[in-house]
Amino acid sequence: MEKSLQGTELLRVKSYREFLASSLNSEKKGMRPLSYAELSRRAGFSSRSYPADVIKWLRRITPATLPLFVKGLKLKGQWKSFFTLLVAAEEDDVNSERMTSDQIQEKLGRLRERIQNLANKPSAATPRRFYERRGWLDVYAALGTVEKGASLQEIMARTGFTRPMCEGITEQMVESKVADFNLQSERYRPCAPHVVFDRLGGEGFFQEHYLAMLDEVQKAARGASFKSEENFFFTSVFSVQRANAPELKRRLRELMHEFADSSESAEGDAIAKLCVSFMFSPDK
């Protein structure tokens, strides 16, 4: 999403028409304004008044015009999903997955949380800190909700780590201000529901983390875990157009994010790990 429309104030809107109006009135917040004419030109609408008519309830967004609005607003990734869900909440023919109103609102809530967290993640929660320090990701996932947190025993049970390891990691997290400790309840709490880092592919520390994850996968596949009722090992080889690679990669990333979001239970009793690769052969 382009810089002029990235303000998280858009997360507070309740409808897609309100989203459009807020985007077009961004000059009120000191940002570069987006005019009806410019939006229509970007989207490829024959009528310059189409966006205005939608906002005024004279027209609506349809399955055919939704991609054009996405293009015109330059929405990508989670912002694209957010806007699409807002439209699906009001327009049945756009709701191709036939989600219920509650399901749509639940997904919107998760997206609001994720996008807000990306904008306001704790300053000490750097990618390098999380990916280079062994066990940090597991322990952070085991901390429970921001409101309730988790006891040391719960963290140990969820991660399978020893007491000394959990104590060491939680102490480091508290010092780094990505978690806090309530002395009265003796519970640790995360400072944010999620710590999310995008576009780590080119970072050396993430590469080392990924290779370490592959080692874990290999060990599990060589043992009894390969036939476990809980674990899942899957491969697929198929033909595609190489020119479509960026779009396929984007869709797969969004699918993985959605799966993780919809599957997460903050107070669950175990930590799940997902390791995915998408490659071309021969590698060029």
Secondary structure as GFF3:
##gff-version 3
##sequence-region A 1 284
A	DSSP	three_ten_helix	3	5	.	.	.	ID=ss1
A	DSSP	three_ten_helix	8	12	.	.	.	ID=ss2
A	DSSP	alpha_helix	16	24	.	.	.	ID=ss3
A	DSSP	three_ten_helix	26	29	.	.	.	ID=ss4
A	DSSP	alpha_helix	36	43	.	.	.	ID=ss5
A	DSSP	alpha_helix	50	55	.	.	.	ID=ss6
A	DSSP	alpha_helix	66	73	.	.	.	ID=ss7
A	DSSP	alpha_helix	77	90	.	.	.	ID=ss8
A	DSSP	alpha_helix	101	120	.	.	.	ID=ss9
A	DSSP	alpha_helix	127	132	.	.	.	ID=ss10
A	DSSP	alpha_helix	136	141	.	.	.	ID=ss11
A	DSSP	beta_strand	150	151	.	.	.	ID=ss12
A	DSSP	alpha_helix	152	159	.	.	.	ID=ss13
A	DSSP	alpha_helix	163	175	.	.	.	ID=ss14
A	DSSP	beta_strand	179	182	.	.	.	ID=ss15
A	DSSP	beta_strand	187	190	.	.	.	ID=ss16
A	DSSP	alpha_helix	204	222	.	.	.	ID=ss17
A	DSSP	three_ten_helix	224	227	.	.	.	ID=ss18
A	DSSP	three_ten_helix	242	244	.	.	.	ID=ss19
A	DSSP	alpha_helix	245	263	.	.	.	ID=ss20
###
